[in-house]
Amino acid sequence: MTNLHDTAIDTRARLMARIDAFFASLGQGINAYMHRKSRMDQIEALNALSDSELADIGITRDDIPRHVFRDTFYI
């Protein structure tokens, strides 16, 4: 037989777990957004360079996405 105190503790623990899960998900979403935004900023900066400036750093315009995401994908 469970008493009212144990039930209240279980309910509170479940509620705290749900709140923790919510904020963990929110944090992951914000982290993913910031990571993506950072990459898009890199792409925009490289696209702003001239073809000769890109050649100086060893990439072509077509290589920009591959260059920016090189640590994420095996391309």
CHARMM internal coordinates of N, CA and C (Angstrom, degrees):
IC EDIT
DIST 1 N 1 CA 1.4392
DIST 1 CA 1 C 1.5373
ANGL 1 N 1 CA 1 C 108.56
DIST 1 C 2 N 1.3315
ANGL 1 CA 1 C 2 N 115.26
DIHE 1 N 1 CA 1 C 2 N 126.40
DIST 2 N 2 CA 1.4584
ANGL 1 C 2 N 2 CA 119.03
DIHE 1 CA 1 C 2 N 2 CA 178.85
DIST 2 CA 2 C 1.5169
ANGL 2 N 2 CA 2 C 109.42
DIHE 1 C 2 N 2 CA 2 C -93.72
DIST 2 C 3 N 1.2743
ANGL 2 CA 2 C 3 N 114.08
DIHE 2 N 2 CA 2 C 3 N 144.99
DIST 3 N 3 CA 1.4602
ANGL 2 C 3 N 3 CA 116.95
DIHE 2 CA 2 C 3 N 3 CA 178.95
DIST 3 CA 3 C 1.5265
ANGL 3 N 3 CA 3 C 109.90
DIHE 2 C 3 N 3 CA 3 C -97.98
DIST 3 C 4 N 1.2890
ANGL 3 CA 3 C 4 N 115.65
DIHE 3 N 3 CA 3 C 4 N 169.35
DIST 4 N 4 CA 1.4630
ANGL 3 C 4 N 4 CA 122.72
DIHE 3 CA 3 C 4 N 4 CA -176.62
DIST 4 CA 4 C 1.5256
ANGL 4 N 4 CA 4 C 111.91
DIHE 3 C 4 N 4 CA 4 C -60.40
DIST 4 C 5 N 1.3119
ANGL 4 CA 4 C 5 N 117.02
DIHE 4 N 4 CA 4 C 5 N -36.25
DIST 5 N 5 CA 1.4657
ANGL 4 C 5 N 5 CA 121.39
DIHE 4 CA 4 C 5 N 5 CA -179.57
DIST 5 CA 5 C 1.5276
ANGL 5 N 5 CA 5 C 110.50
DIHE 4 C 5 N 5 CA 5 C -64.57
DIST 5 C 6 N 1.3341
ANGL 5 CA 5 C 6 N 118.31
DIHE 5 N 5 CA 5 C 6 N -45.32
DIST 6 N 6 CA 1.4655
ANGL 5 C 6 N 6 CA 121.84
DIHE 5 CA 5 C 6 N 6 CA 179.03
DIST 6 CA 6 C 1.5211
ANGL 6 N 6 CA 6 C 111.19
DIHE 5 C 6 N 6 CA 6 C -63.83
DIST 6 C 7 N 1.3206
ANGL 6 CA 6 C 7 N 116.98
DIHE 6 N 6 CA 6 C 7 N -39.16
DIST 7 N 7 CA 1.4591
ANGL 6 C 7 N 7 CA 121.18
DIHE 6 CA 6 C 7 N 7 CA 178.61
DIST 7 CA 7 C 1.5297
ANGL 7 N 7 CA 7 C 110.52
DIHE 6 C 7 N 7 CA 7 C -64.02
DIST 7 C 8 N 1.3110
ANGL 7 CA 7 C 8 N 116.81
DIHE 7 N 7 CA 7 C 8 N -42.05
DIST 8 N 8 CA 1.4614
ANGL 7 C 8 N 8 CA 120.96
DIHE 7 CA 7 C 8 N 8 CA 179.15
DIST 8 CA 8 C 1.5254
ANGL 8 N 8 CA 8 C 110.75
DIHE 7 C 8 N 8 CA 8 C -64.24
DIST 8 C 9 N 1.3217
ANGL 8 CA 8 C 9 N 117.12
DIHE 8 N 8 CA 8 C 9 N -39.16
DIST 9 N 9 CA 1.4690
ANGL 8 C 9 N 9 CA 120.84
DIHE 8 CA 8 C 9 N 9 CA 178.82
DIST 9 CA 9 C 1.5228
ANGL 9 N 9 CA 9 C 110.27
DIHE 8 C 9 N 9 CA 9 C -66.41
DIST 9 C 10 N 1.3383
ANGL 9 CA 9 C 10 N 117.37
DIHE 9 N 9 CA 9 C 10 N -42.24
DIST 10 N 10 CA 1.4705
ANGL 9 C 10 N 10 CA 120.98
DIHE 9 CA 9 C 10 N 10 CA 178.23
DIST 10 CA 10 C 1.5270
ANGL 10 N 10 CA 10 C 110.82
DIHE 9 C 10 N 10 CA 10 C -63.09
DIST 10 C 11 N 1.3192
ANGL 10 CA 10 C 11 N 116.21
DIHE 10 N 10 CA 10 C 11 N -43.37
DIST 11 N 11 CA 1.4682
ANGL 10 C 11 N 11 CA 120.58
DIHE 10 CA 10 C 11 N 11 CA 179.74
DIST 11 CA 11 C 1.5272
ANGL 11 N 11 CA 11 C 110.17
DIHE 10 C 11 N 11 CA 11 C -62.87
DIST 11 C 12 N 1.3076
ANGL 11 CA 11 C 12 N 116.83
DIHE 11 N 11 CA 11 C 12 N -43.23
DIST 12 N 12 CA 1.4626
ANGL 11 C 12 N 12 CA 121.02
DIHE 11 CA 11 C 12 N 12 CA 179.24
DIST 12 CA 12 C 1.5310
ANGL 12 N 12 CA 12 C 110.37
DIHE 11 C 12 N 12 CA 12 C -64.08
DIST 12 C 13 N 1.3330
ANGL 12 CA 12 C 13 N 117.18
DIHE 12 N 12 CA 12 C 13 N -41.84
DIST 13 N 13 CA 1.4630
ANGL 12 C 13 N 13 CA 120.74
DIHE 12 CA 12 C 13 N 13 CA 179.82
DIST 13 CA 13 C 1.5255
ANGL 13 N 13 CA 13 C 110.50
DIHE 12 C 13 N 13 CA 13 C -63.39
DIST 13 C 14 N 1.3296
ANGL 13 CA 13 C 14 N 117.58
DIHE 13 N 13 CA 13 C 14 N -41.84
DIST 14 N 14 CA 1.4717
ANGL 13 C 14 N 14 CA 120.56
DIHE 13 CA 13 C 14 N 14 CA 178.21
DIST 14 CA 14 C 1.5260
ANGL 14 N 14 CA 14 C 110.81
DIHE 13 C 14 N 14 CA 14 C -64.84
DIST 14 C 15 N 1.3236
ANGL 14 CA 14 C 15 N 116.40
DIHE 14 N 14 CA 14 C 15 N -41.46
DIST 15 N 15 CA 1.4581
ANGL 14 C 15 N 15 CA 120.41
DIHE 14 CA 14 C 15 N 15 CA 178.86
DIST 15 CA 15 C 1.5325
ANGL 15 N 15 CA 15 C 110.74
DIHE 14 C 15 N 15 CA 15 C -63.33
DIST 15 C 16 N 1.3146
ANGL 15 CA 15 C 16 N 116.93
DIHE 15 N 15 CA 15 C 16 N -44.86
DIST 16 N 16 CA 1.4696
ANGL 15 C 16 N 16 CA 120.42
DIHE 15 CA 15 C 16 N 16 CA 178.78
DIST 16 CA 16 C 1.5245
ANGL 16 N 16 CA 16 C 111.22
DIHE 15 C 16 N 16 CA 16 C -62.60
DIST 16 C 17 N 1.3279
ANGL 16 CA 16 C 17 N 116.89
DIHE 16 N 16 CA 16 C 17 N -38.60
DIST 17 N 17 CA 1.4667
ANGL 16 C 17 N 17 CA 120.46
DIHE 16 CA 16 C 17 N 17 CA 178.30
DIST 17 CA 17 C 1.5272
ANGL 17 N 17 CA 17 C 110.37
DIHE 16 C 17 N 17 CA 17 C -64.29
DIST 17 C 18 N 1.3257
ANGL 17 CA 17 C 18 N 117.47
DIHE 17 N 17 CA 17 C 18 N -39.87
DIST 18 N 18 CA 1.4698
ANGL 17 C 18 N 18 CA 120.60
DIHE 17 CA 17 C 18 N 18 CA 178.52
DIST 18 CA 18 C 1.5228
ANGL 18 N 18 CA 18 C 110.97
DIHE 17 C 18 N 18 CA 18 C -67.32
DIST 18 C 19 N 1.3105
ANGL 18 CA 18 C 19 N 116.63
DIHE 18 N 18 CA 18 C 19 N -40.83
DIST 19 N 19 CA 1.4726
ANGL 18 C 19 N 19 CA 120.19
DIHE 18 CA 18 C 19 N 19 CA 177.96
DIST 19 CA 19 C 1.5286
ANGL 19 N 19 CA 19 C 110.04
DIHE 18 C 19 N 19 CA 19 C -64.71
DIST 19 C 20 N 1.3111
ANGL 19 CA 19 C 20 N 117.40
DIHE 19 N 19 CA 19 C 20 N -43.75
DIST 20 N 20 CA 1.4674
ANGL 19 C 20 N 20 CA 121.30
DIHE 19 CA 19 C 20 N 20 CA 176.98
DIST 20 CA 20 C 1.5240
ANGL 20 N 20 CA 20 C 110.98
DIHE 19 C 20 N 20 CA 20 C -59.03
DIST 20 C 21 N 1.3405
ANGL 20 CA 20 C 21 N 116.42
DIHE 20 N 20 CA 20 C 21 N -44.31
DIST 21 N 21 CA 1.4671
ANGL 20 C 21 N 21 CA 120.79
DIHE 20 CA 20 C 21 N 21 CA -179.71
DIST 21 CA 21 C 1.5265
ANGL 21 N 21 CA 21 C 110.67
DIHE 20 C 21 N 21 CA 21 C -63.47
DIST 21 C 22 N 1.3317
ANGL 21 CA 21 C 22 N 116.58
DIHE 21 N 21 CA 21 C 22 N -40.29
DIST 22 N 22 CA 1.4581
ANGL 21 C 22 N 22 CA 120.38
DIHE 21 CA 21 C 22 N 22 CA 178.65
DIST 22 CA 22 C 1.5255
ANGL 22 N 22 CA 22 C 110.87
DIHE 21 C 22 N 22 CA 22 C -60.27
DIST 22 C 23 N 1.3289
ANGL 22 CA 22 C 23 N 116.59
DIHE 22 N 22 CA 22 C 23 N -50.48
DIST 23 N 23 CA 1.4604
ANGL 22 C 23 N 23 CA 119.28
DIHE 22 CA 22 C 23 N 23 CA -177.88
DIST 23 CA 23 C 1.5254
ANGL 23 N 23 CA 23 C 112.37
DIHE 22 C 23 N 23 CA 23 C -69.09
DIST 23 C 24 N 1.3140
ANGL 23 CA 23 C 24 N 117.71
DIHE 23 N 23 CA 23 C 24 N -30.63
DIST 24 N 24 CA 1.4662
ANGL 23 C 24 N 24 CA 120.47
DIHE 23 CA 23 C 24 N 24 CA 175.65
DIST 24 CA 24 C 1.5282
ANGL 24 N 24 CA 24 C 109.44
DIHE 23 C 24 N 24 CA 24 C -65.36
DIST 24 C 25 N 1.3337
ANGL 24 CA 24 C 25 N 116.94
DIHE 24 N 24 CA 24 C 25 N -43.67
DIST 25 N 25 CA 1.4648
ANGL 24 C 25 N 25 CA 120.70
DIHE 24 CA 24 C 25 N 25 CA 177.95
DIST 25 CA 25 C 1.5215
ANGL 25 N 25 CA 25 C 111.16
DIHE 24 C 25 N 25 CA 25 C -63.83
DIST 25 C 26 N 1.3108
ANGL 25 CA 25 C 26 N 116.01
DIHE 25 N 25 CA 25 C 26 N -43.09
DIST 26 N 26 CA 1.4617
ANGL 25 C 26 N 26 CA 120.60
DIHE 25 CA 25 C 26 N 26 CA 178.33
DIST 26 CA 26 C 1.5303
ANGL 26 N 26 CA 26 C 110.58
DIHE 25 C 26 N 26 CA 26 C -60.38
DIST 26 C 27 N 1.3047
ANGL 26 CA 26 C 27 N 116.18
DIHE 26 N 26 CA 26 C 27 N -44.53
DIST 27 N 27 CA 1.4632
ANGL 26 C 27 N 27 CA 120.66
DIHE 26 CA 26 C 27 N 27 CA 178.61
DIST 27 CA 27 C 1.5182
ANGL 27 N 27 CA 27 C 112.52
DIHE 26 C 27 N 27 CA 27 C -62.17
DIST 27 C 28 N 1.3279
ANGL 27 CA 27 C 28 N 116.38
DIHE 27 N 27 CA 27 C 28 N -40.28
DIST 28 N 28 CA 1.4650
ANGL 27 C 28 N 28 CA 119.73
DIHE 27 CA 27 C 28 N 28 CA 178.23
DIST 28 CA 28 C 1.5232
ANGL 28 N 28 CA 28 C 110.88
DIHE 27 C 28 N 28 CA 28 C -64.57
DIST 28 C 29 N 1.3263
ANGL 28 CA 28 C 29 N 116.24
DIHE 28 N 28 CA 28 C 29 N -40.05
DIST 29 N 29 CA 1.4660
ANGL 28 C 29 N 29 CA 119.74
DIHE 28 CA 28 C 29 N 29 CA 178.40
DIST 29 CA 29 C 1.5149
ANGL 29 N 29 CA 29 C 111.89
DIHE 28 C 29 N 29 CA 29 C -64.31
DIST 29 C 30 N 1.3059
ANGL 29 CA 29 C 30 N 116.95
DIHE 29 N 29 CA 29 C 30 N -43.36
DIST 30 N 30 CA 1.4707
ANGL 29 C 30 N 30 CA 120.85
DIHE 29 CA 29 C 30 N 30 CA 178.87
DIST 30 CA 30 C 1.5205
ANGL 30 N 30 CA 30 C 110.07
DIHE 29 C 30 N 30 CA 30 C -64.71
DIST 30 C 31 N 1.3165
ANGL 30 CA 30 C 31 N 116.46
DIHE 30 N 30 CA 30 C 31 N -41.59
DIST 31 N 31 CA 1.4615
ANGL 30 C 31 N 31 CA 120.81
DIHE 30 CA 30 C 31 N 31 CA 179.09
DIST 31 CA 31 C 1.5266
ANGL 31 N 31 CA 31 C 110.56
DIHE 30 C 31 N 31 CA 31 C -61.90
DIST 31 C 32 N 1.3369
ANGL 31 CA 31 C 32 N 116.60
DIHE 31 N 31 CA 31 C 32 N -44.74
DIST 32 N 32 CA 1.4728
ANGL 31 C 32 N 32 CA 120.22
DIHE 31 CA 31 C 32 N 32 CA 179.09
DIST 32 CA 32 C 1.5301
ANGL 32 N 32 CA 32 C 110.76
DIHE 31 C 32 N 32 CA 32 C -62.94
DIST 32 C 33 N 1.3321
ANGL 32 CA 32 C 33 N 116.89
DIHE 32 N 32 CA 32 C 33 N -41.57
DIST 33 N 33 CA 1.4532
ANGL 32 C 33 N 33 CA 120.79
DIHE 32 CA 32 C 33 N 33 CA 179.05
DIST 33 CA 33 C 1.5338
ANGL 33 N 33 CA 33 C 111.02
DIHE 32 C 33 N 33 CA 33 C -61.99
DIST 33 C 34 N 1.3123
ANGL 33 CA 33 C 34 N 116.38
DIHE 33 N 33 CA 33 C 34 N -47.36
DIST 34 N 34 CA 1.4629
ANGL 33 C 34 N 34 CA 120.03
DIHE 33 CA 33 C 34 N 34 CA -178.79
DIST 34 CA 34 C 1.5235
ANGL 34 N 34 CA 34 C 111.12
DIHE 33 C 34 N 34 CA 34 C -64.07
DIST 34 C 35 N 1.3195
ANGL 34 CA 34 C 35 N 116.63
DIHE 34 N 34 CA 34 C 35 N -38.29
DIST 35 N 35 CA 1.4604
ANGL 34 C 35 N 35 CA 120.76
DIHE 34 CA 34 C 35 N 35 CA 178.29
DIST 35 CA 35 C 1.5247
ANGL 35 N 35 CA 35 C 109.77
DIHE 34 C 35 N 35 CA 35 C -63.93
DIST 35 C 36 N 1.3312
ANGL 35 CA 35 C 36 N 116.91
DIHE 35 N 35 CA 35 C 36 N -45.83
DIST 36 N 36 CA 1.4591
ANGL 35 C 36 N 36 CA 121.66
DIHE 35 CA 35 C 36 N 36 CA 179.58
DIST 36 CA 36 C 1.5221
ANGL 36 N 36 CA 36 C 110.17
DIHE 35 C 36 N 36 CA 36 C -64.39
DIST 36 C 37 N 1.3312
ANGL 36 CA 36 C 37 N 116.76
DIHE 36 N 36 CA 36 C 37 N -44.05
DIST 37 N 37 CA 1.4620
ANGL 36 C 37 N 37 CA 120.93
DIHE 36 CA 36 C 37 N 37 CA -179.62
DIST 37 CA 37 C 1.5239
ANGL 37 N 37 CA 37 C 110.59
DIHE 36 C 37 N 37 CA 37 C -60.55
DIST 37 C 38 N 1.3028
ANGL 37 CA 37 C 38 N 116.23
DIHE 37 N 37 CA 37 C 38 N -41.32
DIST 38 N 38 CA 1.4498
ANGL 37 C 38 N 38 CA 120.94
DIHE 37 CA 37 C 38 N 38 CA 178.48
DIST 38 CA 38 C 1.5208
ANGL 38 N 38 CA 38 C 110.75
DIHE 37 C 38 N 38 CA 38 C -60.90
DIST 38 C 39 N 1.3164
ANGL 38 CA 38 C 39 N 116.16
DIHE 38 N 38 CA 38 C 39 N -43.28
DIST 39 N 39 CA 1.4713
ANGL 38 C 39 N 39 CA 120.05
DIHE 38 CA 38 C 39 N 39 CA 179.32
DIST 39 CA 39 C 1.5257
ANGL 39 N 39 CA 39 C 110.77
DIHE 38 C 39 N 39 CA 39 C -66.03
DIST 39 C 40 N 1.3284
ANGL 39 CA 39 C 40 N 116.72
DIHE 39 N 39 CA 39 C 40 N -40.58
DIST 40 N 40 CA 1.4634
ANGL 39 C 40 N 40 CA 119.26
DIHE 39 CA 39 C 40 N 40 CA 179.32
DIST 40 CA 40 C 1.5308
ANGL 40 N 40 CA 40 C 110.56
DIHE 39 C 40 N 40 CA 40 C -64.39
DIST 40 C 41 N 1.3183
ANGL 40 CA 40 C 41 N 117.18
DIHE 40 N 40 CA 40 C 41 N -36.21
DIST 41 N 41 CA 1.4648
ANGL 40 C 41 N 41 CA 120.35
DIHE 40 CA 40 C 41 N 41 CA 176.24
DIST 41 CA 41 C 1.5266
ANGL 41 N 41 CA 41 C 110.48
DIHE 40 C 41 N 41 CA 41 C -62.31
DIST 41 C 42 N 1.3299
ANGL 41 CA 41 C 42 N 116.64
DIHE 41 N 41 CA 41 C 42 N -39.88
DIST 42 N 42 CA 1.4708
ANGL 41 C 42 N 42 CA 120.39
DIHE 41 CA 41 C 42 N 42 CA 178.15
DIST 42 CA 42 C 1.5276
ANGL 42 N 42 CA 42 C 110.52
DIHE 41 C 42 N 42 CA 42 C -64.56
DIST 42 C 43 N 1.3380
ANGL 42 CA 42 C 43 N 116.53
DIHE 42 N 42 CA 42 C 43 N -43.08
DIST 43 N 43 CA 1.4648
ANGL 42 C 43 N 43 CA 120.39
DIHE 42 CA 42 C 43 N 43 CA 179.36
DIST 43 CA 43 C 1.5242
ANGL 43 N 43 CA 43 C 110.19
DIHE 42 C 43 N 43 CA 43 C -61.91
DIST 43 C 44 N 1.3267
ANGL 43 CA 43 C 44 N 117.17
DIHE 43 N 43 CA 43 C 44 N -45.58
DIST 44 N 44 CA 1.4639
ANGL 43 C 44 N 44 CA 120.86
DIHE 43 CA 43 C 44 N 44 CA 179.58
DIST 44 CA 44 C 1.5337
ANGL 44 N 44 CA 44 C 111.61
DIHE 43 C 44 N 44 CA 44 C -61.99
DIST 44 C 45 N 1.3149
ANGL 44 CA 44 C 45 N 116.37
DIHE 44 N 44 CA 44 C 45 N -40.31
DIST 45 N 45 CA 1.4673
ANGL 44 C 45 N 45 CA 119.93
DIHE 44 CA 44 C 45 N 45 CA 179.82
DIST 45 CA 45 C 1.5262
ANGL 45 N 45 CA 45 C 110.68
DIHE 44 C 45 N 45 CA 45 C -65.70
DIST 45 C 46 N 1.3205
ANGL 45 CA 45 C 46 N 116.53
DIHE 45 N 45 CA 45 C 46 N -42.18
DIST 46 N 46 CA 1.4658
ANGL 45 C 46 N 46 CA 119.26
DIHE 45 CA 45 C 46 N 46 CA 179.03
DIST 46 CA 46 C 1.5267
ANGL 46 N 46 CA 46 C 110.95
DIHE 45 C 46 N 46 CA 46 C -69.05
DIST 46 C 47 N 1.3232
ANGL 46 CA 46 C 47 N 117.65
DIHE 46 N 46 CA 46 C 47 N -37.91
DIST 47 N 47 CA 1.4697
ANGL 46 C 47 N 47 CA 120.36
DIHE 46 CA 46 C 47 N 47 CA 177.64
DIST 47 CA 47 C 1.5202
ANGL 47 N 47 CA 47 C 111.80
DIHE 46 C 47 N 47 CA 47 C -64.08
DIST 47 C 48 N 1.3147
ANGL 47 CA 47 C 48 N 117.07
DIHE 47 N 47 CA 47 C 48 N -26.48
DIST 48 N 48 CA 1.4653
ANGL 47 C 48 N 48 CA 121.00
DIHE 47 CA 47 C 48 N 48 CA 179.80
DIST 48 CA 48 C 1.5282
ANGL 48 N 48 CA 48 C 111.85
DIHE 47 C 48 N 48 CA 48 C -74.47
DIST 48 C 49 N 1.3295
ANGL 48 CA 48 C 49 N 117.49
DIHE 48 N 48 CA 48 C 49 N -17.15
DIST 49 N 49 CA 1.4676
ANGL 48 C 49 N 49 CA 120.83
DIHE 48 CA 48 C 49 N 49 CA 179.69
DIST 49 CA 49 C 1.5200
ANGL 49 N 49 CA 49 C 110.53
DIHE 48 C 49 N 49 CA 49 C -75.77
DIST 49 C 50 N 1.3150
ANGL 49 CA 49 C 50 N 115.63
DIHE 49 N 49 CA 49 C 50 N 156.02
DIST 50 N 50 CA 1.4583
ANGL 49 C 50 N 50 CA 120.55
DIHE 49 CA 49 C 50 N 50 CA 175.08
DIST 50 CA 50 C 1.5274
ANGL 50 N 50 CA 50 C 108.95
DIHE 49 C 50 N 50 CA 50 C -77.29
DIST 50 C 51 N 1.3224
ANGL 50 CA 50 C 51 N 115.94
DIHE 50 N 50 CA 50 C 51 N 165.22
DIST 51 N 51 CA 1.4627
ANGL 50 C 51 N 51 CA 120.07
DIHE 50 CA 50 C 51 N 51 CA 178.86
DIST 51 CA 51 C 1.5297
ANGL 51 N 51 CA 51 C 111.19
DIHE 50 C 51 N 51 CA 51 C -61.84
DIST 51 C 52 N 1.3263
ANGL 51 CA 51 C 52 N 116.88
DIHE 51 N 51 CA 51 C 52 N -35.40
DIST 52 N 52 CA 1.4724
ANGL 51 C 52 N 52 CA 118.80
DIHE 51 CA 51 C 52 N 52 CA 179.37
DIST 52 CA 52 C 1.5345
ANGL 52 N 52 CA 52 C 110.78
DIHE 51 C 52 N 52 CA 52 C -70.78
DIST 52 C 53 N 1.3207
ANGL 52 CA 52 C 53 N 117.61
DIHE 52 N 52 CA 52 C 53 N -35.14
DIST 53 N 53 CA 1.4644
ANGL 52 C 53 N 53 CA 120.16
DIHE 52 CA 52 C 53 N 53 CA 176.58
DIST 53 CA 53 C 1.5322
ANGL 53 N 53 CA 53 C 110.75
DIHE 52 C 53 N 53 CA 53 C -67.16
DIST 53 C 54 N 1.3295
ANGL 53 CA 53 C 54 N 116.00
DIHE 53 N 53 CA 53 C 54 N -38.88
DIST 54 N 54 CA 1.4653
ANGL 53 C 54 N 54 CA 119.53
DIHE 53 CA 53 C 54 N 54 CA 175.97
DIST 54 CA 54 C 1.5295
ANGL 54 N 54 CA 54 C 110.30
DIHE 53 C 54 N 54 CA 54 C -63.90
DIST 54 C 55 N 1.3368
ANGL 54 CA 54 C 55 N 116.18
DIHE 54 N 54 CA 54 C 55 N -41.15
DIST 55 N 55 CA 1.4693
ANGL 54 C 55 N 55 CA 120.23
DIHE 54 CA 54 C 55 N 55 CA 179.19
DIST 55 CA 55 C 1.5276
ANGL 55 N 55 CA 55 C 110.21
DIHE 54 C 55 N 55 CA 55 C -62.65
DIST 55 C 56 N 1.3203
ANGL 55 CA 55 C 56 N 117.37
DIHE 55 N 55 CA 55 C 56 N -35.09
DIST 56 N 56 CA 1.4646
ANGL 55 C 56 N 56 CA 120.91
DIHE 55 CA 55 C 56 N 56 CA 178.38
DIST 56 CA 56 C 1.5312
ANGL 56 N 56 CA 56 C 112.25
DIHE 55 C 56 N 56 CA 56 C -62.06
DIST 56 C 57 N 1.3323
ANGL 56 CA 56 C 57 N 116.86
DIHE 56 N 56 CA 56 C 57 N -31.53
DIST 57 N 57 CA 1.4626
ANGL 56 C 57 N 57 CA 118.84
DIHE 56 CA 56 C 57 N 57 CA 177.97
DIST 57 CA 57 C 1.5304
ANGL 57 N 57 CA 57 C 112.06
DIHE 56 C 57 N 57 CA 57 C -96.70
DIST 57 C 58 N 1.3335
ANGL 57 CA 57 C 58 N 115.33
DIHE 57 N 57 CA 57 C 58 N 4.84
DIST 58 N 58 CA 1.4623
ANGL 57 C 58 N 58 CA 120.15
DIHE 57 CA 57 C 58 N 58 CA 171.30
DIST 58 CA 58 C 1.5159
ANGL 58 N 58 CA 58 C 116.73
DIHE 57 C 58 N 58 CA 58 C 86.47
DIST 58 C 59 N 1.3309
ANGL 58 CA 58 C 59 N 117.58
DIHE 58 N 58 CA 58 C 59 N 22.22
DIST 59 N 59 CA 1.4645
ANGL 58 C 59 N 59 CA 119.17
DIHE 58 CA 58 C 59 N 59 CA 176.75
DIST 59 CA 59 C 1.5177
ANGL 59 N 59 CA 59 C 110.29
DIHE 58 C 59 N 59 CA 59 C -133.42
DIST 59 C 60 N 1.3196
ANGL 59 CA 59 C 60 N 115.30
DIHE 59 N 59 CA 59 C 60 N 159.62
DIST 60 N 60 CA 1.4675
ANGL 59 C 60 N 60 CA 121.09
DIHE 59 CA 59 C 60 N 60 CA 173.68
DIST 60 CA 60 C 1.5226
ANGL 60 N 60 CA 60 C 107.98
DIHE 59 C 60 N 60 CA 60 C -104.36
DIST 60 C 61 N 1.3045
ANGL 60 CA 60 C 61 N 115.94
DIHE 60 N 60 CA 60 C 61 N 169.38
DIST 61 N 61 CA 1.4579
ANGL 60 C 61 N 61 CA 120.43
DIHE 60 CA 60 C 61 N 61 CA 179.07
DIST 61 CA 61 C 1.5347
ANGL 61 N 61 CA 61 C 110.84
DIHE 60 C 61 N 61 CA 61 C -58.91
DIST 61 C 62 N 1.3232
ANGL 61 CA 61 C 62 N 116.43
DIHE 61 N 61 CA 61 C 62 N -38.64
DIST 62 N 62 CA 1.4701
ANGL 61 C 62 N 62 CA 120.16
DIHE 61 CA 61 C 62 N 62 CA 178.88
DIST 62 CA 62 C 1.5290
ANGL 62 N 62 CA 62 C 112.33
DIHE 61 C 62 N 62 CA 62 C -67.16
DIST 62 C 63 N 1.3217
ANGL 62 CA 62 C 63 N 117.36
DIHE 62 N 62 CA 62 C 63 N -22.49
DIST 63 N 63 CA 1.4723
ANGL 62 C 63 N 63 CA 121.88
DIHE 62 CA 62 C 63 N 63 CA -179.43
DIST 63 CA 63 C 1.5314
ANGL 63 N 63 CA 63 C 113.97
DIHE 62 C 63 N 63 CA 63 C -84.46
DIST 63 C 64 N 1.3277
ANGL 63 CA 63 C 64 N 117.97
DIHE 63 N 63 CA 63 C 64 N -6.51
DIST 64 N 64 CA 1.4674
ANGL 63 C 64 N 64 CA 120.39
DIHE 63 CA 63 C 64 N 64 CA -174.06
DIST 64 CA 64 C 1.5385
ANGL 64 N 64 CA 64 C 112.27
DIHE 63 C 64 N 64 CA 64 C -56.19
DIST 64 C 65 N 1.3345
ANGL 64 CA 64 C 65 N 119.94
DIHE 64 N 64 CA 64 C 65 N -53.17
DIST 65 N 65 CA 1.4799
ANGL 64 C 65 N 65 CA 118.05
DIHE 64 CA 64 C 65 N 65 CA -179.32
DIST 65 CA 65 C 1.5354
ANGL 65 N 65 CA 65 C 112.27
DIHE 64 C 65 N 65 CA 65 C -59.59
DIST 65 C 66 N 1.3115
ANGL 65 CA 65 C 66 N 115.90
DIHE 65 N 65 CA 65 C 66 N -42.29
DIST 66 N 66 CA 1.4723
ANGL 65 C 66 N 66 CA 119.92
DIHE 65 CA 65 C 66 N 66 CA 178.73
DIST 66 CA 66 C 1.5246
ANGL 66 N 66 CA 66 C 110.76
DIHE 65 C 66 N 66 CA 66 C -61.95
DIST 66 C 67 N 1.3137
ANGL 66 CA 66 C 67 N 116.51
DIHE 66 N 66 CA 66 C 67 N -41.04
DIST 67 N 67 CA 1.4641
ANGL 66 C 67 N 67 CA 121.15
DIHE 66 CA 66 C 67 N 67 CA 179.89
DIST 67 CA 67 C 1.5367
ANGL 67 N 67 CA 67 C 110.94
DIHE 66 C 67 N 67 CA 67 C -64.82
DIST 67 C 68 N 1.3213
ANGL 67 CA 67 C 68 N 116.82
DIHE 67 N 67 CA 67 C 68 N -45.29
DIST 68 N 68 CA 1.4663
ANGL 67 C 68 N 68 CA 121.03
DIHE 67 CA 67 C 68 N 68 CA -176.85
DIST 68 CA 68 C 1.5283
ANGL 68 N 68 CA 68 C 111.44
DIHE 67 C 68 N 68 CA 68 C -68.22
DIST 68 C 69 N 1.3359
ANGL 68 CA 68 C 69 N 116.74
DIHE 68 N 68 CA 68 C 69 N -37.82
DIST 69 N 69 CA 1.4679
ANGL 68 C 69 N 69 CA 120.34
DIHE 68 CA 68 C 69 N 69 CA -176.78
DIST 69 CA 69 C 1.5268
ANGL 69 N 69 CA 69 C 112.69
DIHE 68 C 69 N 69 CA 69 C -101.58
DIST 69 C 70 N 1.3077
ANGL 69 CA 69 C 70 N 117.67
DIHE 69 N 69 CA 69 C 70 N 19.36
DIST 70 N 70 CA 1.4703
ANGL 69 C 70 N 70 CA 121.53
DIHE 69 CA 69 C 70 N 70 CA -174.97
DIST 70 CA 70 C 1.5209
ANGL 70 N 70 CA 70 C 113.76
DIHE 69 C 70 N 70 CA 70 C -60.60
DIST 70 C 71 N 1.3295
ANGL 70 CA 70 C 71 N 117.61
DIHE 70 N 70 CA 70 C 71 N -29.13
DIST 71 N 71 CA 1.4606
ANGL 70 C 71 N 71 CA 119.17
DIHE 70 CA 70 C 71 N 71 CA 179.96
DIST 71 CA 71 C 1.5279
ANGL 71 N 71 CA 71 C 112.31
DIHE 70 C 71 N 71 CA 71 C -86.04
DIST 71 C 72 N 1.3292
ANGL 71 CA 71 C 72 N 117.24
DIHE 71 N 71 CA 71 C 72 N -8.37
DIST 72 N 72 CA 1.4496
ANGL 71 C 72 N 72 CA 121.50
DIHE 71 CA 71 C 72 N 72 CA -177.28
DIST 72 CA 72 C 1.5220
ANGL 72 N 72 CA 72 C 112.09
DIHE 71 C 72 N 72 CA 72 C -98.46
DIST 72 C 73 N 1.3095
ANGL 72 CA 72 C 73 N 116.59
DIHE 72 N 72 CA 72 C 73 N -39.34
DIST 73 N 73 CA 1.4617
ANGL 72 C 73 N 73 CA 121.96
DIHE 72 CA 72 C 73 N 73 CA -175.65
DIST 73 CA 73 C 1.5136
ANGL 73 N 73 CA 73 C 109.99
DIHE 72 C 73 N 73 CA 73 C -121.94
DIST 73 C 74 N 1.3029
ANGL 73 CA 73 C 74 N 115.52
DIHE 73 N 73 CA 73 C 74 N 147.86
DIST 74 N 74 CA 1.4479
ANGL 73 C 74 N 74 CA 120.00
DIHE 73 CA 73 C 74 N 74 CA 172.11
DIST 74 CA 74 C 1.5067
ANGL 74 N 74 CA 74 C 106.87
DIHE 73 C 74 N 74 CA 74 C -91.69
DIST 74 C 75 N 1.3465
ANGL 74 CA 74 C 75 N 115.79
DIHE 74 N 74 CA 74 C 75 N 98.86
DIST 75 N 75 CA 1.4741
ANGL 74 C 75 N 75 CA 121.15
DIHE 74 CA 74 C 75 N 75 CA -177.34
DIST 75 CA 75 C 1.5040
ANGL 75 N 75 CA 75 C 108.77
DIHE 74 C 75 N 75 CA 75 C -118.34
END
COOR INIT
IC SEED 1 N 1 CA 1 C
IC BUILD
